[in-house]
Each structure stands twice: as C-alpha cells, then as structure tokens.
Amino acid sequence: MTYPTQPTASHHIAGAYVEDTAGTPIPVICPATGETIATVHAATPELIGRAITAAREAQGAWAALPGVERGRVLRRAADLMRERNRDLSVLETRDTGKPLQETLVADATSGADALEYFGGLAGALTGEHIQLGEDWVYTRREPLGVCLGIGAWNYPTQIACWKAAPALACGNAMIFKPSETTPLCALKVAEILTEAGLPAGLFNVLQGAGDVGAALVDDPRIDKVSLTGSVPTGRRIYAAAAAGIKHVTMELGGKSPLIVFDDADIEDAVGGAILGNFYSSGQVCSNGTRVFVHRSIKEKFLTRLAERLQGAVLGDPLDEATNFGPLVSARQLEIVQGHVTRARDEGARLITGGEVLDRPGFWITPAVFADVTDSMTIARDEIFGPVMAVLDFDTEDEVIARANATEYGLSAGVFTRDIGRAHRVVARMEAGTCFINSYNDAPVEAPFGGMKASGVGRENSKAAIEHYSQLKSVYVRMGRVEAPF
Ligand code: NDP
C-alpha cells in the first residue's frame, strides 16, 4: 500500500526531489510489521558535492534579506506543517513505529512550534552598541555559513525542524542527514519549506549511513555540525569537527535520574516515571531511566506502577487507541532484550514486562526492574528502550550524590511536595534540563541540552541563536589616529 504522504525520491537538493540509484540502497522498514515500505539510496559523492554547492550559492542572498522576510517563510512553513499534521504524523508513525496517538501531538506539531518561534525571532536579531567615550563599537550578528544537521531516529521530523529553524532564522543554509533508520520525514520538512517559499539550496536532505555523515563533517565547506545522537558518535564527530575548527552542537545520550521523595504525590510520580520511561517506547534521550524511590514508599510505588502498566495498549500504531509502539528496528530490539536478560542475571527483580511479542515487527512489553543497585549495567548504560530501573534511597544527600555519579548530564526530575527541597535538589543536579513534579516537557521556549558527556550547546529558545550565529565587533574611531611613530 502506498500512502499519499510518502516522499517521491531519496534526497531533496536545491529545492527539488533528487534520485540517484547508484547510491547504496537503504530499505525503510515499518517497525510495527517488519515490512519494507520504501527504499532510499545513500547519497553519492556527486550528490554530496551538489548539495554543498547549492547551499553555499544560496546562503549569501538569504543572509542579506531582512530578518522579518526570513521569518515569514519559516512561519508559513509552520502553518503548512500544522495543516498537514495528520498526514505527517502517519508518515512519522510508519517510519518510527511510534503510536499515532503520540505523533499527532509531539512531532510535526513540535517542529511547527520551532519554525514559528524562530520565524518570530528572525526579525529581532540584533547586535549591540558599546559607547567608548567618543569612539564606539557595534556588533553585527552574522550567520555561520553552511550548517550540517545529523539526526537520530527517534524524532526525525522534530530533530530536522529543531536544527533547521534556528539555522535558517540566523541566515545560514543547512544540509540535513537523517538517520538511515528513519529517512522519510525530513524530506517532508524540505518539501514544506520549499512550498513556503524558502529559496532553493537553503535546506537540503541527503540520505546515508554514518559514512555519508562523516564525509559531510570532514568537508571544509561545512561551517557547523549539529548532531543528535549517541555519546560514542558524538565523540567521533566532535573530534572530526575539531580538525576543521568547526562550530558544534552536540545533543547526546543520557541516563537521567528521576527522584521520588517520600512526600511525593504517588499518582503524579508514577505518571512521571511512565512518561519518562515508556513514551515513544522508551526511545527518548532525556528519559529518567534511573528512578530513585524513597525506601519507605518503594513497594507502594511499584504496586501502583505495575497496575498502571496494565493500561499499555500494544496494537497497530496507526490505531489511535494504541499507546505503546514497537522499537524502531530489529537491532534495537536485540539491544534492549540483551539488557533485560543481563539485568536479571545481575540480580535485579523483574516486576513486570520485558517480553518479546511473537508477532511481526519489533515488539517488547514495557519492563520495570526493582532492587537495582548503582553498579548494575541497567543503572549505568543508556538502553534507549522501555526498561525502567527502580533504585532505593534513604537521604537527600545520598540520592543527590548517586544521581550525579554518571558521565551523563542530560536531564533530572524530582517529585516532592516540599517546595524548598525541590529547588535545593535541582540546583545540585548536574543536568541540562530539570523537572519539578513533571517529566520530559520540551517547550521550544526553553533551552534544551546536556551537561557533561550529554552534550555541548543548547537547542531551542533564544540560546540556540548563539549556536547558529557569530558576532563581529566593529570599532569606530571618531578622532584622529595617534600612532607612536
Ligand atoms: P547514533 O549516534 O548511532 O547516530 C546518530 C546519527 O549520526 C545518525 O544519523 C548516524 O547515521 C550518524 N552517524 C553515525 N556515525 C557517524 C559518523 N562517524 N560521522 C557522521 N555521522 C555519523 O544515534 P542513534 O540514531 O542510534 O540515536 C540514539 C541516540 O541518540 C541515543 O544515544 C540518544 O540518547 C541520542 N539522542 C539524543 C537526543 C538529544 O537531544 N540529546 C535526542 C534523541 C536522541 P546512521 O544511523 O544512519 O548510521
């Protein structure tokens, strides 16, 4: 069955779909059924060159436009995305396996928020005036040039928009390489931006695996690299970008703590733990996968959690009653299954879930392990799947030290009714995004990014402007030049 929203070719270069079957074929597998729903081809060196040339040629004139004109295009694209939300959500569901119930409210809509927000900011980008007696300095906020976006597979539409919107608002061009696992959605973003009036060459999509990404990172005509991916990939790309002294944004993985104190509202805390572990079948970078629960309420928490997990509906993701989808690929299922087995072997107590379903596609039920200790693999490794580790604690100081004892620093959450404690604890968390009595909200207005190994730079909010532009200082002398000789 062909769906009306399916992109018509593998790449989008200079404002048009482009195919080149000489590139390595990449099958696009629907995670819910295991069926191949499309085939794209990896970009050949010729296409990579063509996209970079198109981006470089278009960027100067785009940067020279008044910001409000750039912003108008982005805001028009936001409107188109919202109008087509259902179609885009169906495509996202087929590409990633995430339930339509989620994609209708979290993907194209979040992409549209970014396009709208940065569309609004584009006209408000300014430098500053610094008076120095009679002389003065003014600063110009200038684009970086051609930015490269490289995406993970969990939020393909959102990641493309979170990178494209600030980049384009600041007057850059972008080349975006989606994950080879979910290559389709970014093409629709390119299609919509083109329809909204974005001049050709400013947003290009090239398919391929890591080697295509690496070739782009190494190209001297790329000025900035923004990656959403794992820490190991981040290390490689950061090093390659350093060789060319390129700007970087690194949105990497995490193993975030979610702390439930004994005075927490249990229903809310259980709800937060569900959202922070099982939304998108656990394939969310900021997930609170180490759930520290105060020893005195642990069994109550676990009982309620197990009860509420009975409400998980693992059905056709295109059915809006389904609220829990498959994992994205056979490989990811194998990784997650391996973690479930290892957790059992290392002595964690399985409360519920972790069963691979005997049906086509890549299905595993949401798993909760209790009695997890800090040294167990499930408490240390990012799993990127629906596996929650529940750990006990006794005191505030103890749990803060244990929560921070990781190389990651993406997010952290605290559930408590004590307002003083809530702020005191988040102030001590080594994490880029913290939540009080909530988990995993990501509004475009708030900076998002990691501390420690979880990343460099911030996406969203006004902070993203700093990462897609650079300042030029201009010194203006009003008097004569006094030279020593
Ligand atoms: P990967 O790190 O495996 O891949 C990320 C992207 O980098 C893919 O497009 C991949 O291509 C590409 N890539 C791989 N190697 C190279 C290379 N040497 N040079 C250039 N590009 C390369 O991540 P996943 O796709 O598996 O996504 C899961 C990870 O992403 C998790 O760790 C998760 O935490 C993180 N993530 C972080 C987010 C954040 O905002 N902090 C949000 C979402 C996810 P390909 O896969 O096609 O080979």
Boltz pocket constraint, residues with backbone or C-beta under 6 A from the ligand:
constraints:
  - pocket:
      binder: B
      contacts: [[A, 150], [A, 151], [A, 152], [A, 153], [A, 154], [A, 155], [A, 177], [A, 178], [A, 179], [A, 180], [A, 181], [A, 208], [A, 209], [A, 210], [A, 211], [A, 212], [A, 213], [A, 214], [A, 215], [A, 217], [A, 228], [A, 229], [A, 230], [A, 231], [A, 232], [A, 233], [A, 234], [A, 236], [A, 237], [A, 250], [A, 251], [A, 252], [A, 253], [A, 254], [A, 283], [A, 284], [A, 285], [A, 286], [A, 382], [A, 384], [A, 410], [A, 450], [A, 454], [A, 455]]
      max_distance: 6.0
